[in-house]
């Protein structure tokens, strides 16, 4: 399968017609695409898509790939996409806001499946996502169809607790998706599972003096195997990715505190403040002190 890079200059903004107007946290809708292509668009909510039947091509900012019955994927807030080469494509759209939903998921949010699908899958290159995509079985899809039906019934009914029931049904759907990653298809999910576990480890321990060998050991791989996996999935090296996490966390602290720049650098894994300033300037286009001043809308001290 060839993944084709797609560049679109103008993305139509699809605003929220459901969550805010209906005062709900999740909404289920069905779409039947009879045309040959969909409009290139983005939206201010997260979207869980499950293909009910038919075929087509999913076009994203990072590439395109074929989709068919049972394929399940996440479209993050603000990410532009569309569908093309449509052949009677029917999908279920579950719109929600992931950041607000995570706290509702309880121990599900700590599961490998949640970490793979909801947290990390959208970071991966489209080719890697395609080869590691989630396709629900016929039995799982039938169970999802029953959930869709009940969600849509609750949405249309003027009954007490309809939003509560809709949320519970969506949580049931999330459990099906997360559990599917531990249902026995270990070969299909081993790479994406290892990588998701490592990314979580890197975020949690980014301030530690981690070496490439430490990262490889975490998921029981060789350094060469880990490097190849990172290149295939993320288009970068493990060290560069780790430094990106460190810089983003450091930038967050610069925005939110008055802690000295050198202390911020040390707190986020940089033992040399000059090296930190060089890397920071390369990523954000200005020195840390200038960045902090701009974020606080004031001139830097001379």
VENKA-V689338 format. One record per backbone hydrogen bond with DSSP energy under -0.5 kcal/mol. NH is the residue of the N-H (numbers start at 1). CO is the residue of the C=O. If there is no record, write none. Layout:
nh=NH co=CO
nh=NH co=CO
//
This chain:
nh=4 co=2
nh=5 co=3
nh=11 co=9
nh=12 co=10
nh=12 co=40
nh=14 co=12
nh=14 co=42
nh=15 co=13
nh=17 co=15
nh=22 co=18
nh=23 co=20
nh=24 co=19
nh=27 co=95
nh=29 co=93
nh=31 co=91
nh=33 co=31
nh=33 co=89
nh=34 co=32
nh=38 co=83
nh=41 co=81
nh=42 co=12
nh=44 co=14
nh=46 co=96
nh=47 co=75
nh=48 co=94
nh=49 co=47
nh=49 co=73
nh=50 co=92
nh=51 co=71
nh=52 co=50
nh=52 co=90
nh=53 co=90
nh=55 co=87
nh=56 co=67
nh=57 co=84
nh=58 co=65
nh=59 co=57
nh=59 co=82
nh=60 co=58
nh=60 co=63
nh=61 co=80
nh=63 co=60
nh=65 co=58
nh=67 co=56
nh=69 co=54
nh=70 co=51
nh=71 co=68
nh=72 co=134
nh=73 co=49
nh=75 co=47
nh=76 co=74
nh=78 co=43
nh=79 co=76
nh=81 co=41
nh=82 co=59
nh=84 co=57
nh=85 co=36
nh=86 co=36
nh=87 co=55
nh=89 co=33
nh=90 co=53
nh=91 co=31
nh=92 co=50
nh=93 co=29
nh=93 co=91
nh=94 co=48
nh=94 co=92
nh=95 co=27
nh=95 co=93
nh=96 co=46
nh=97 co=25
nh=98 co=96
nh=100 co=97
nh=101 co=97
nh=102 co=98
nh=104 co=101
nh=105 co=101
nh=105 co=102
nh=108 co=105
nh=109 co=106
nh=110 co=107
nh=111 co=108
nh=115 co=111
nh=116 co=112
nh=117 co=113
nh=118 co=114
nh=119 co=114
nh=120 co=115
nh=121 co=116
nh=123 co=120
nh=124 co=120
nh=124 co=121
nh=125 co=233
nh=129 co=125
nh=130 co=126
nh=131 co=127
nh=132 co=128
nh=133 co=130
nh=134 co=72
nh=135 co=133
nh=136 co=70
nh=136 co=134
nh=141 co=137
nh=142 co=138
nh=143 co=139
nh=144 co=140
nh=145 co=141
nh=146 co=142
nh=147 co=143
nh=148 co=144
nh=149 co=145
nh=150 co=146
nh=151 co=147
nh=152 co=148
nh=153 co=149
nh=154 co=150
nh=155 co=151
nh=156 co=152
nh=157 co=153
nh=157 co=154
nh=159 co=157
nh=162 co=159
nh=165 co=161
nh=166 co=162
nh=167 co=163
nh=168 co=164
nh=169 co=165
nh=170 co=166
nh=171 co=167
nh=172 co=168
nh=173 co=169
nh=174 co=170
nh=175 co=171
nh=176 co=172
nh=177 co=173
nh=178 co=174
nh=179 co=175
nh=180 co=176
nh=181 co=178
nh=182 co=179
nh=183 co=180
nh=186 co=184
nh=189 co=185
nh=190 co=186
nh=193 co=189
nh=194 co=190
nh=195 co=191
nh=196 co=192
nh=197 co=193
nh=198 co=194
nh=199 co=195
nh=200 co=196
nh=201 co=197
nh=202 co=198
nh=203 co=199
nh=204 co=200
nh=205 co=201
nh=206 co=203
nh=208 co=205
nh=210 co=208
nh=215 co=211
nh=216 co=212
nh=217 co=213
nh=218 co=214
nh=219 co=215
nh=219 co=216
nh=220 co=217
nh=221 co=216
nh=226 co=222
nh=227 co=223
nh=228 co=224
nh=229 co=225
nh=230 co=226
nh=231 co=227
nh=232 co=228
nh=233 co=229
nh=234 co=230
nh=235 co=230
nh=235 co=231
nh=236 co=230
nh=241 co=237
nh=242 co=238
nh=243 co=239
nh=244 co=240
nh=245 co=241
nh=246 co=242
nh=247 co=243
nh=248 co=244
nh=249 co=245
nh=250 co=246
nh=251 co=247
nh=252 co=248
nh=253 co=249
nh=254 co=250
nh=255 co=251
nh=256 co=252
nh=257 co=253
nh=264 co=260
nh=265 co=261
nh=266 co=262
nh=267 co=263
nh=268 co=264
nh=268 co=265
nh=269 co=266
nh=270 co=265
nh=271 co=269
nh=273 co=271
nh=276 co=272
nh=277 co=273
nh=278 co=274
nh=279 co=275
nh=280 co=276
nh=281 co=277
nh=282 co=278
nh=283 co=279
nh=284 co=280
nh=285 co=281
nh=291 co=287
nh=292 co=288
nh=293 co=289
nh=294 co=290
nh=295 co=291
nh=296 co=292
nh=297 co=294
nh=298 co=293
//
